[in-house]
Amino acid sequence: MEIALNRDQYLEMEKLGLGAFAPLTGFMTEDQFESVVNRMRLPDGQPFPLPVFLSLDADRAEAIRGLPRVALTYQGEPVGELVPESWFRRDRPRDAAKLFGTTDADHPGVAQFLSDGEVFVGGPVRLLKRARLDISDYELTPEQSRAEFARRGWTTVVGFQTRNVPHRAHEYLLRLGLEVTDGLFVQPLIGRKKAGDYTPAAIIAGYRTLIGGFLPPERVVLGVLSTSMRYAGPREAVFHAIIRRNYGCTHFIVGRDHAGVGSYYGKYEAHEMVARFDGELGITVLRLAGPFHCAICDGIVTERSCAHVDSHPDAISDLSGTRFRAMLLGGETPDAHFVRPAILKALADVPLFEKSE
């Protein structure tokens, strides 16, 4: 008996098998799922904020009930095995309210969660073979990233999560990270995202240009992370920190509205969430304010370093991914204080935005 995985399911299984989601070693069982939703912890008490699951239609789930082992395939090729231990259903709106802070189906994370298969099947997985994907050349496994950090002699490494093309606010945060660690691991998330998000090609082109032309390349490693965006805001900030710990990072940057979407989460709600787990995540979280450009300061600053936020609001220019996307979609050319011209040039020959999820 086998289960044919779609791309999202395969990538989740792959990350489990590679240790990217450690201490988790399989799709969550009912006990694990319940504990994560309600406590943001696995049953043994270890922090884990979001469920990692396999959901199937009822017939497929029932067909593997009682089997000791099930083959997992992707695009017709065997890629892994599942030891099914748990079959369960959930009150999804109730869970969505806790995981995402809303049941609004316009929220892309909620919409995906509510539309997944009827029955959850949990149990340990074993990765037998990695599939060759369009982004494989740009991805490092946790074992490979740790080896690369060691080869470079780094003992402290700051991880940076992004799903956007880099602009000056991102660059500001990256430089702050480089000031306090030996090296920087830029790990853009390249997986299922909502329509209107940047394509993998655009993100990779932007960061290769930034690293190759404006940051010390010997102190930066670029490697993508192929997993889905959950758009779970504060909970996802904790999840991203755990993942970067597993890739060998000692520090992780959490900025403004981390992993947010629309206006569902507060500006620094993610800071508050990760602070609840201080000392438990095995990684130091750098809770950094959101940068902007101040015409009076004549540079990129934050509300922690600029005196003009309230007194001269007309001097403040927001630097956000949302605004950047809107400018590009509208055919505008952002000013140099917003994004480097070299990055705009690098984007000219690649598709910019996802057309569908």
Secondary structure, 3 states (H helix, E strand, C coil): CEEEECHHHHHHHHHHHHCCCCCCCEECCHHHHHHHHHHCECCCCCECCCCCCCEECHHHHHHCCCCCCEEEEECCEEEEEECCCEEECCCHHHHHHHHHCCCCCCCHHHHHHHHCCCEEEEEEEEECCCCCCCCHHHECCHHHHHHHHHHCCCCCEEEEEECCCCCHHHHHHHHHHHHHCCEEEEEEECCCCCCCCECHHHHHHHHHHHHHHHCCHHHEEECEECCCCCCCCHHHHHHHHHHHHHCCCCEEEECCCCCCCCCCCCCCHHHHHHHCCCCCCCCEEEECCCCEEECCCCEEECCCCCCCCCCCHHHEEECCHHHHHHHHHCCCCCCCCCCCHHHHHHHCCCCCECCCC
